[in-house]
């Protein structure tokens, strides 16, 4: 029996790619365990998959002044000791880390125990947690060609992000029924990120009189952001968020307007959905979405509109431009090898777990 430990947490984006690998690892006979924080979002998300879960202490590594900077290093040291003890007990053949601060003690403990680690970096520039892990990792999987140039020679592998298989199995007929849409107009899907985007919500709703002439619009606007005045607007359907129905609505959508989070855009690439990206502005982030969007635009996967340049005129013009050029984007995305992330990553896991087994024998 081959054994693997998955790790990563802090946000759903550091967990869902691990979840996407689980059925494939089980098919190959892996005994899977998960190491996360004591009570982080990863514990809740993994609880549905009947996988042993182990919690360790974790501390955030901050670039800014905060009183917790004095105590968190001790939590990291404690987490390292806990991770070392857990790994000695499980004796995995390989570690796969999706990042987040909880992964640091796990990856560093694995290195001390000579257990090979494969890590994944979603954004174009490695986050602080992964910077601590890259020196001891065997391979670093990434989403962008530009990231390869920023990593040590021989470590980077351009894979894309593992996508949950259920997203590829949507039923568009179910989505038409859910939204009450007809088939005589194309469908524009708007996704403002996991918590919604006030800026995108505002401009989409302001632009509805123009958009609804040519499109039906399904809008994932975020918790608490439904506009009650538009609940009965024909051709416009709002949801705070979608769970099991998300795959169906994605299947129905002809084009998508989205933020430029790494996992979100990799899902659009895998689904070959022509997309207009509106990245979170640098004023509200470290600028990773701007870099992500620029890379996808350069590769021919996306059209981009900066949030600072967004108004009703520019937004509607870009949406119509995207729809008119949709076939070009589909063709380019179809030719990409990054839609094959699961096979590429599973291949690396198999390679390093097999080498560990040979050594132990």
Secondary structure, DSSP 4 states (H G I P E B T S, - for coil): -EEEEEE--SSGGGTHHHHHHHHHHHHTTEEEEEEEESSSHHHHHHGGG--EEEEE------SS--THHHHHHHHHHHHHHHHHHHHHHH--SEEEE--STHHHHHHHHHHHTT--EEEEE-SSS--HHHHHHHTT-SEEEES-HHHHHHS-TTTEEE------GGGGG--HHHHHHHHT--SSSEEEEEE--TT--HHHHHHHHHHHHHHTTTEEEEEE--TT---GGGTT-TTEEEES--STTHHHHHHH-SEEEE---HHHHHHHHHHT-EEEE-PPPGGGSSSHHHHHHHHHHHTTSEEE--GGG--HHHHHHHHHHHHHTHHHHHHHHHT-SGGGHHHHHHHHHHHHHHHHHHHH-
